[in-house]
C-alpha cells in the first residue's frame, strides 16, 4: 500500500519518476508486472494506464496539494481521514481517496487464477447465505452503479460483512451512518466543523474493491460492464482478501 518516500526507487519505474521531493507519497509496487496485463480481465494497455498514468497523476496531485500544509508528511490514510471533515479540503480528499481506492483495487488482483480459500468462502457464506449469493449481490451492486464509482466488500467492527457502493472517489474509510441513525440524522459539514473532535465516521474496513469507473472498463469492454464484472472474479487475489480479513479480526483497521 502507500508509503512516504525520500528518493527514487529505480529509473525503471515510470510511476515514480515525477516524485522529486523528500517525504512524498508513492504507491507500492504491484504483485504482478503491469506491462503484461491481467488477462482475461484487463489488457496490458489498461493496466499501464491505471497504474503508470492515472495513479501517477493522483499521487502527484496529493503531493502538490499537501505541500506546505499540515497534511504534508502524513500517511495517506490520515490525509483522507482528516480532509474528510474539512470542506475546504475537497480537492485533496478527492485525489487522496481516489488514489487510495485505485491502489487498493490494483493490489487486489493477481495474474494467475486463484480459487478462494475455504475459510474465506465459509466466512462470506455465513453472512450472505452462500458464496454464490455473495457474488450475485456484489455483481448486482456493481452493475446498478450509475456513473463512476466503486463496489466494495467491507467488514465492520462487529465482524459483519456487507456489500456497498461509493460514488466518484468516495471510499468506505469515511462512510457516515445512514439517516436511520437518529443521532446523526441531518448531519451537515458545518455541524462537523463545530465538533471537529467528534468524527461521524463509522468504522468500515474494505477487504475487496472493484473500480466501476469508465476509465477502468471502457478501453477493453466499451459499455459491456457485465463482462467486465464477470471477469473480475478470475483475477482476484484471494490470499490478499484473506490477509485483510485476518488483519481486521486481529484489531488492525488499516486495510492493506
N, C-alpha and C positions, 0 to 999 in steps of 0.2 A: 504494500500500500504506500501511500505518500510518505515522504520524508523531507527533511531540510538538508540541503547540500551546500558545500562551500566551494566546490570546484567541479569541473567536468569529470565525467566517468571515463569517457573514451571518445575519440574523434569518430569512431564507427557508429555512435549512437546519435542519429539526427534529431531525436526527440529532445535532447538536452543541449544542443549546440547553441541555442539562443539564450541560455541561462547563464548570466555573466557574473552576478554578484554573490557574495557570501550569504549564507542562511536563506537561500531561496528555495521555494518548493520545487520538487521534481518528482515525477511518477516513478514508481518502482518498475523494474524490468518485468516483462510478461513471461509466463511459464511456457511459452512457445515462440516460434520465430514468425513475427508478423508478415515478413515478406513471402512466406509460404501459404498464408491464408488459413482459413478454418473450414475446409471442405467437410460436409456439403453445405455448411451454414453461411459462411462469408468468404468472398473471394479475396485474393491477396490484395487487390486494389482497395477493397472496402476496409480491410483491417489496417492497411497502410494509412488510409485517410483518417480513420478513427483514432489511431494511436500516434502516428508521426505528424499529423497535421492538426486535427481538431484538438487533441489533447494538449499539444504544444501551445496552441492559441489560448486555451483556457487557463493553463498553468501560468503562462506569461502574463495574462490579464490579472490573475490573482497576485502575482509578484508586483506588478505595476500599481495595483490598487492598494496594496498594503504598505508599499514603500513609504517610510517616514511617518507611519501611523502607529497606534497602539496595537494593531494587528500584526505588525512586522515581527517575524521570528516565531510566531505561534504556529503550532501544528494545524493542519487543515481542519481537523475535527473541531478544534477550539475556535478557529476562524468562523466556521459555519454556525456553530452554536451561539457565539456572541453577536455575529452580524444579523442573525435572525430576529433579534429583539430590537434592532435599531433601524427604523425606516430609512434613515439617511444612508444606510449601507446596502441598499437593494442591489446595486450593480455588483458589489463584492460578493454578496450572498449568492446571486445568480451564477456567477462564474465559479465560485468555490464549490457550491453544491453540485453544479453540473460536472465539474472536473472530478469530484469525488464519485459521483454516480457513474461516469464513464469508465473510470478506472476500476471501480467495483465490478461493473459488468464485464469488462475485458479480463479481469482476474478470475472470473467465474467460469471461464471457458478453457477447453483443452483441445489439442489437435489429434488426440487418439480417443476413440469411443470408450466410454466407461459405463458400466451398469451401476445403478445406485446401490450403496451399501445396505445390507439388510436392516441394520439398526436405524439408518436414516429413513428407510421406507416404513419401518414399523412406527417410528415416532410421528411421521407425517400421517400415516394411516390412522393412528389413534385420534388425530384431530379432525381429519376430513372423511373418515369412514373407510377409505381405501386410498392407495397411492394413485390409482387411476382417476378417482374422483378429484384428488388434488390437482392433477394435470389438467383435467377438464375445467376446474374452477380458475386456475391460473391462465389457461388459454382463453377462456371466455372473457376474463377481465382484461387481458391484453388487447383482444380484438374489439372490445367495447370502448376503448380509449378513443376520444375524438380529438384529433390534433396530436401534438407532440407530448410525450410523457414517458412514464416508466411503470412497469409492473413488478411487484415485489412479493417475496415470501418473507414475512417478518415474525419475530418472536418477542413476546412481551416479558415483563419481569416475573410473571407467574408461570412462564414456560409454555404459554399458549401460542400456537402458530396461527397465522392468518394471511390471506392474500389481500393486497391493497394496491391501488394505483396512486401515483402522484403526477402532477401536470408540469409541463415545461421542465425547469431544473429542480423542482422540489424533490425532497427525499424524506424517508421515514425518520431521519435523525431529528428533524424539527417539526414533527407532526404535533398538532394540538388536539385536545379532546374534542369530541363532537358536541353539538349543541344539546344533546340529551343530558349531558353533564351540567346540572343546574349551576354548579359552582363557577363555570366558565361561560355560561350562556351569554351570547352577545359580546364576548370579549373583543376589545379593539387594541390596536397597537398603541394608542395614546394611553390606555389603561396599563399596558405592559410597561411603557416607558415610565409611568409614575411609580411602578413597583418593579424596578429593574432587578432586584434580588429574588423576585418571585417568578421564576420562569414557568410558563404554562405548558411546556412540552411534556408529552407522555413518553415513556421510555420504551421505544421500539427499536429492535436491533435487526437490520436486514441480514438474511442468510443467503438469498438468491435474488438477482435482479436482471430484468430484461429491458433493453432500450427499445422503446416504441417511437423513437424519433425517426422522422423521414430520412435523415441523413444516414441512418443505420441500415434501412431496408430498401430504399428506392434504387440505389445503384445496381443491386443484384436482382431485385424482385419487382420493381415497379410498384404497382398498387396491390400486389398479391401478398398481403400481410399474413394470410392463412398459412401459406407455405413457409414464410419466414419464421413464424412462431412454431410450426410443427418441426422444423429442422433444428430449432434451438435445443430441443431435448437430446439431439445426437451429439452435442459438443459440450455439455455441462460437465464441469469438474466436480464430481460428487465427493471426492476427498476433501476439497475446499469447503463444500457445504457442510460436511461432517465436522470439520475443524471449527467452523463458525458456530455450529450448534454446541459443540463442547465448550468453546470459549464463553458462550453466553451462560451456559449452565454452571460454569465454574466461577461466575461472577464478573467476568470481563465483558463489559458492554461496548467495547470498541471493536466494531466489526472489521475483519481483515480479509 
